[in-house]
Amino acid sequence: MEFLNILLPVLLYIFGIILLIVLIILGIRTIELLDKINRLTDDINDKVSSLDNLFSVIDKTTDGISLISEKIINSVSNLIISLVNRKRKVDEDE
């Protein structure tokens, strides 16, 4: 019984030290991993910000095309409406 009273605390201390060492190693590796991820996200942000001008040009171009197509569609629809109204007037006069 005395042997177990001496052996069990020693085993617990050894396992505790091993666990502490493993946790320290995992913590260091996690910090290194987070540093790599931070560098990667900074690089991605730099590359995306370099494309902002391209996206703004594309956005302005699509806005211009949209405005022109709206004007064309409005002109065509006004022309069709005016033709329909003339035909109704002609039908009413007869």
Summary of the structure (lengths in Angstrom):
residues: 94
radius of gyration: 38.4
end to end distance: 123.2
largest distance: 124.2
contacts: 179
relative contact order: 0.04
helix: 97%
strand: 0%
